[in-house]
Amino acid sequence: MEEAFEAVVARAHERATPDEEERALLDGVAATVFERAEEAITTLPVDADVLQVGSTARDTWVSGDRDVDVFVRFPADLDRPALERYGLAIGNEVLPDGREEYAEHPYVTGEIQGVSVDLVPCYRVESATEIRSAVDRTPFHTRYLDRRLDDRLAGDVRVLKTFLTGIEAYGSDLRTEGFSGYLAELLVCEYGSFADLIEAAADWSPTVRLDPESHGERSFEDPLVVIDPTDPDRNIAAVLSGTQLARFQHYARELLTEPRDSLFEESDPEPLSATATDKAIAARGTTPIALRFSIPDLVNDQLYPQLRKSNTGIERALEERGFRVLRRTVFATEPGGEKGEENDAEGGDEERTAVLFFELAVADLPAVERHEGPPVSVREHARSFCGAYAGADATGPFVEDGRYVVERPREFTSARDFLASDALFGAALGVDVETALEAGYDLLVDEKITTLAPAFGTELARYFAPKA
């Protein structure tokens, strides 16, 4: 089995390693960006320098990933409006056909010779603990890893990124809630190789805590804690969900027990057609219900937390009313109709379609519900309870097992009716999701779910045939 593991990893390493032509292309683009940026700086009344960061700077980028990230560092005493103004001026000079986007502050993104380029302004601070914006940490990450990564470790990082991509766990955006590139690099450095990391991960028992620079005890409640070597008050793995950590552990064991190339290969399931969706629903005997609505084109890191919060809030409201939710999920079209990227910063006035999806094991209930009151022995509470139901449209109060009970009319006898009513807005919803739902939504039940197939066939395939 060890030979099979090594053979699979070797093939993944070969596929992930950029060839000389790719390296020459990215090196040439980076040189062009540096030259243009340094020239643009000379026209501004401010001292700044240019720094390449990210995976291309550390040689941990995977073949086919053509991205160059360049930061322009400004003095720490420069005010934020000036930083944004100068940063955009340089970005637009470097990338005249680019577009302005917004993360914590504006930056410019575009392409040169088919290579994606981000030109990002940041502050030049003395340490990562003195940052004025989140991106200020990035140069310290590059400096830290430059001292630790060699060719062998960089190659293993590429293998790990390929593995994470294959199991759909790569990306620190709030849609994926997976492993960031920096986290992947730190894990390989910490364990010394991809193989040793996989061996260790197979036996992890969360919470897993790693402190590369021995900063000492810090309080984090995440399932994986990796203390940032450059900023001891930050957990690099904070975005990683417990589900994604567990999936990584599952597939680490899979790779050890049954090594295969497919674990390193990204693939989407075959989208379900409307007919196939209808068959899947019929076979399960449950009641699927979905709320489909239009939502402003928020960036994914704003949209998905709100969708998940709303999904959870509505599930709780359903359960409180006696409807039992078997499983739930959320879908959304991507910005511009395309698949989003890890650091998606797109946004605008266009609308996207979002779906809150619920599969109910119990979707219809009797006209009455049982409500238990206080024990008869608790006099004041008992008197108050009986008074509240005196003359009410209810059966009781009567005594059963020493406690008052009433059987009262149920407000909603079907989940459909609840979700179609204004009572829906009593659930905990994301602020933009609530606004969007107030503007109107389609309530899809049973066979109407098949109308989701044209836009969300892949998501439906993942839902009805989930993998670890």
Secondary structure, DSSP 8 states (H G I E B T S, - for coil): -HHHHHHHHHHHHHHHS--HHHHHHHHHHHHHHHHHHHHHHTTSSS--EEEEEHHHHHT---TT--EEEEEEEEETTS-HHHHHHHHHHHHHHH-TT-EEEESSSEEEEEEETTEEEEEEEEEE-SSGGG-SSGGGGHHHHHHHHHTT--HHHHHHHHHHHHHHHHTT-B--STTT--B-HHHHHHHHHHHSSHHHHHHHHTT--SSEEE-TT--------SSEEEEETTEEEEETTTT--HHHHHHHHHHHHHHHHS--GGGGS--------HHHHHHHHHHHT-EEEEEEEEEE---HHHHHHHHHHHHHHHHHHHHHTT-EEEEEEEEE--GGGS---TT-----S-EEEEEEEEEEEE-B--SEEEEEEEETTSHHHHHHHHHHTTTSSSEEEEEETTEEEEEEE-S-SBHHHHHHSGGGGGS---HHHHHHHHH--EEEEGGGGGGGHHHHHHHHHHHHS---
